[in-house]
Amino acid sequence: MSVKNFIPEIWSSNILRGLLDELVYAQVANRSYEGEITAVGDVVHINEIGPITIRDYTDNSTSDLTWEYLEAAAKELRVDKAKYFAFAVDDVDKRQAKGAFMEDAQTRAMWGLRDAIDAALAALHGEALKTIGATSAGEDTPTSAVLYQLTAVQHMLDETNTPANGRWIVVPPWYAWKARMARIVNLGGDGNDKYITTGYMGKTIMGLDMYVSNNVVNGTPAGDNAKIMAGGPDTLALAVQMMNVEAVRPSKAFHDLVKGLAVYGYKVIRPKNLVCLTADYVAETT
């Protein structure tokens, strides 16, 4: 592939579309703030109107109404993270390789960016103001315990007035398997295709949209102290932008150099609506 045949617009579009399709935690985060990102260091200001006082009204009263000025509490989403990829493709390797060599490289670059951003969002579990289970010793989770645990999650979301529409939970594969065995969740209406491309398992009987991710934070051994997060539609915010993709043909070598840069920022917008369930894997008995 020569530089003159390299179309950066196509690469940028494909990689960003892959991020949108395959980021599991991004499926549950609010993405509406990312439209104006231009560079690392951008700040997105998120305004939130405070409570409005409700007062008694008296018929035929001659008193003036009591007015109050609305105040907006601003929160900042800082786009202060950046990840890049850079790889070289030798002309000989490219010539000898079978299949779409550069397309495979593009896919691997996309997966690398996906994992980096997904893992960053998964690590936000420590900001949850509602927790179930001790941080050092999670709730034992045989199949029989899943119903109780998810009902407890639902209860905490109810207590914090989390909107019922758009509630979500992200679980590791072993927890999703137990939820299916307990018949608490069925594979979504779009079947395996949606599960594979977005991690969406389906809606639980508690009204939670269940997503599956291998990036759920786990302790040691794997499966212990899994940090399972749940929340509502505006609990998390994410802004990500593919900034640049370039190809360079060096004068003293026979290969192509390809590099790309993505910038992003993330934040827990409503920590009171974020629940963290710490769960331990328990083997099923026959």
C-alpha positions in Angstrom: 0.0 0.0 0.0 1.5 3.3 -1.0 0.8 6.5 0.8 -1.0 8.0 -2.2 -3.6 5.2 -2.0 -4.0 5.5 1.8 -7.4 7.3 2.7 -7.2 8.5 6.3 -10.9 9.4 6.3 -11.9 5.7 5.8 -9.6 4.5 8.6 -10.8 7.1 11.0 -14.4 6.3 10.3 -14.0 2.6 10.6 -12.1 2.7 13.9 -14.5 5.1 15.5 -17.4 3.0 14.4 -15.8 0.0 15.9 -15.3 1.8 19.2 -19.0 2.7 19.2 -20.1 -0.8 18.5 -17.9 -2.8 20.8 -17.3 -0.6 23.9 -19.5 -2.3 26.4 -19.4 0.4 29.1 -19.9 3.1 26.4 -23.3 1.5 25.7 -24.5 2.7 29.2 -22.7 6.0 29.4 -24.1 9.3 28.2 -22.2 10.2 25.0 -24.0 13.5 24.2 -21.2 15.7 25.3 -18.5 14.7 22.9 -19.6 16.5 19.7 -17.2 19.5 20.0 -14.0 17.7 21.1 -11.0 19.2 19.2 -7.9 18.1 21.2 -6.6 16.7 24.4 -7.3 19.1 27.3 -10.8 20.1 26.1 -13.3 20.7 28.9 -17.0 19.9 28.5 -19.1 21.9 31.0 -22.3 20.0 32.1 -24.9 22.2 33.8 -27.4 20.7 36.3 -30.3 22.7 37.6 -30.8 22.5 41.3 -34.0 21.7 43.2 -37.0 24.1 42.8 -38.9 24.9 46.0 -42.6 24.0 46.1 -44.8 26.3 48.2 -48.3 26.4 49.5 -50.8 28.5 47.6 -53.8 30.3 49.3 -56.9 31.3 47.3 -57.6 35.0 47.1 -54.3 35.9 48.7 -53.1 39.4 48.2 -49.5 38.4 48.9 -46.9 38.3 46.1 -45.6 35.0 45.0 -42.2 34.1 46.3 -39.7 33.9 43.4 -36.4 32.2 43.3 -33.5 32.4 40.9 -32.5 29.1 39.3 -28.9 28.1 39.9 -27.1 25.7 37.7 -24.3 23.6 39.3 -21.6 23.0 36.7 -19.7 19.8 36.4 -16.6 19.4 34.2 -15.9 16.5 31.9 -12.2 16.8 31.1 -11.0 15.2 27.9 -7.5 14.7 29.3 -6.7 11.1 28.2 -5.1 10.1 25.0 -4.1 6.7 23.4 -2.3 6.0 20.2 -1.3 3.2 18.0 1.7 3.1 15.6 2.8 0.1 13.5 5.0 -0.6 10.5 4.0 -3.0 7.7 6.9 -4.3 5.7 6.5 -4.6 2.0 7.7 -8.2 1.9 5.4 -9.3 4.7 2.5 -7.5 3.1 3.2 -9.2 -0.2 3.4 -12.7 1.3 0.5 -12.4 3.7 -2.8 -13.8 2.7 -6.1 -12.0 3.1 -6.7 -8.3 3.9 -3.5 -7.6 5.8 -4.1 -3.9 6.4 -7.7 -4.4 7.3 -6.6 -7.0 10.0 -4.1 -4.5 11.4 -6.9 -1.9 11.5 -9.1 -4.3 13.4 -6.4 -5.0 16.0 -5.8 -1.3 16.5 -9.5 -0.8 17.1 -9.6 -3.6 19.6 -6.6 -2.2 21.5 -8.3 1.2 21.8 -11.6 -0.4 22.8 -10.0 -2.3 25.7 -8.1 0.7 27.0 -11.2 2.9 27.2 -13.5 0.1 28.4 -11.1 -0.8 31.2 -10.9 2.8 32.3 -14.7 3.0 32.6 -14.8 -0.3 34.5 -12.4 1.1 37.1 -14.9 3.8 38.1 -16.6 1.3 40.5 -14.9 3.0 43.5 -16.9 6.1 43.1 -20.3 4.4 43.7 -22.1 5.8 46.7 -24.2 2.6 47.0 -22.5 -0.7 47.6 -23.5 -4.3 48.2 -20.9 -6.7 49.7 -17.6 -5.9 51.4 -14.8 -4.7 49.2 -12.5 -7.3 50.5 -14.9 -10.2 50.6 -17.7 -10.3 48.0 -21.1 -11.8 48.1 -21.0 -15.5 47.4 -22.9 -16.1 44.2 -24.3 -19.5 43.4 -27.2 -19.3 41.0 -29.6 -19.3 43.9 -28.1 -15.9 45.1 -28.4 -14.0 41.8 -32.1 -13.2 42.3 -31.5 -11.7 45.8 -28.4 -9.7 44.6 -30.1 -8.2 41.6 -33.2 -7.4 43.7 -31.0 -5.6 46.1 -29.5 -3.6 43.3 -33.0 -2.7 42.1 -33.9 -1.6 45.6 -30.9 0.8 45.9 -31.7 2.3 42.5 -35.3 2.8 43.6 -34.1 4.6 46.8 -32.0 7.1 44.8 -34.8 7.9 42.3 -32.8 6.5 39.4 -35.0 6.7 36.3 -36.6 3.3 35.7 -36.1 3.7 31.9 -32.5 3.0 31.0 -31.3 1.2 34.1 -28.3 -1.0 33.3 -25.8 -3.4 34.9 -22.5 -4.7 33.5 -21.5 -8.2 34.7 -18.6 -10.6 34.0 -19.4 -13.7 31.8 -19.7 -16.1 34.7 -22.4 -13.9 36.4 -24.4 -13.6 33.1 -24.3 -17.4 32.9 -25.7 -17.7 36.4 -28.4 -15.1 35.6 -29.5 -17.1 32.6 -29.6 -20.4 34.5 -31.7 -18.7 37.1 -34.0 -17.5 34.3 -33.6 -13.9 35.4 -32.5 -12.7 32.0 -33.0 -14.1 28.4 -30.9 -13.3 25.4 -32.1 -10.0 23.9 -34.6 -9.8 21.1 -31.9 -9.3 18.5 -30.3 -12.6 19.6 -26.7 -13.6 19.4 -25.8 -10.8 16.9 -26.4 -8.0 19.4 -24.8 -10.0 22.2 -21.6 -10.4 20.2 -21.4 -6.9 18.8 -22.4 -4.9 21.9 -22.3 -7.2 24.9 -26.0 -6.8 25.4 -27.4 -9.9 27.1 -31.0 -8.8 27.6 -33.4 -7.2 30.2 -33.6 -8.8 33.6 -37.0 -9.3 35.3 -36.0 -6.3 37.5 -35.9 -4.1 34.5 -32.1 -3.8 34.3 -30.5 -4.0 30.8 -27.7 -6.5 31.4 -24.4 -6.2 29.5 -21.5 -8.6 29.6 -17.8 -7.5 29.7 -14.5 -9.2 30.4 -13.3 -5.8 31.6 -15.3 -6.0 34.8 -12.7 -5.5 37.5 -11.9 -8.8 39.3 -9.6 -9.8 42.2 -7.4 -12.8 42.5 -8.2 -15.6 41.8 -10.2 -14.6 38.8 -13.9 -14.4 39.7 -13.4 -13.2 43.3 -14.4 -9.6 44.2 -15.9 -8.9 40.8 -16.9 -5.2 40.8 -20.3 -5.2 39.1 -21.6 -1.7 38.4 -25.2 -0.7 37.9 -26.8 2.7 37.3 -29.1 4.8 35.1 -29.0 6.7 31.8 -27.0 9.7 33.1 -24.8 8.0 35.7 -21.7 7.9 33.6 -20.4 10.3 30.9 -17.9 9.5 28.2 -16.5 11.6 25.4 -14.2 10.0 22.8 -12.9 11.2 19.5 -10.6 9.7 16.9 -8.4 12.7 16.2 -6.0 11.6 13.5 -4.8 8.7 11.4 -1.7 9.1 9.2 0.4 6.9 6.9 4.0 7.7 6.2 6.3 6.2 3.6 9.9 6.6 4.8 12.6 7.2 2.2 15.1 4.8 3.6 13.0 1.7 4.1 10.5 -0.5 2.3 7.5 -0.3 4.6 4.5 1.8 5.5 4.2 3.5 8.9 0.6 4.0 10.2 -0.3 5.9 13.4 -3.5 7.0 15.0 -4.5 9.1 18.0 -7.7 8.9 20.1 -8.6 11.4 22.9 -11.2 10.7 25.5 -12.5 11.7 28.9 -15.0 10.1 31.4 -16.7 10.9 34.6 -19.3 9.6 37.1 -21.9 12.3 36.8 -24.3 11.0 39.4 -22.4 8.9 42.0 -25.5 8.5 44.1 -27.1 6.6 41.3 -24.1 4.3 40.9 -24.3 0.9 42.6 -21.3 -1.5 43.0 -22.1 -5.1 43.8 -19.0 -7.0 44.9 -19.6 -10.7 44.0 -17.5 -13.9 44.3 -17.8 -16.8 41.9 -19.1 -20.0 43.5 -19.1 -23.3 41.6 -22.5 -24.9 41.2 -23.2 -28.3 42.9 -24.7 -31.1 40.9 
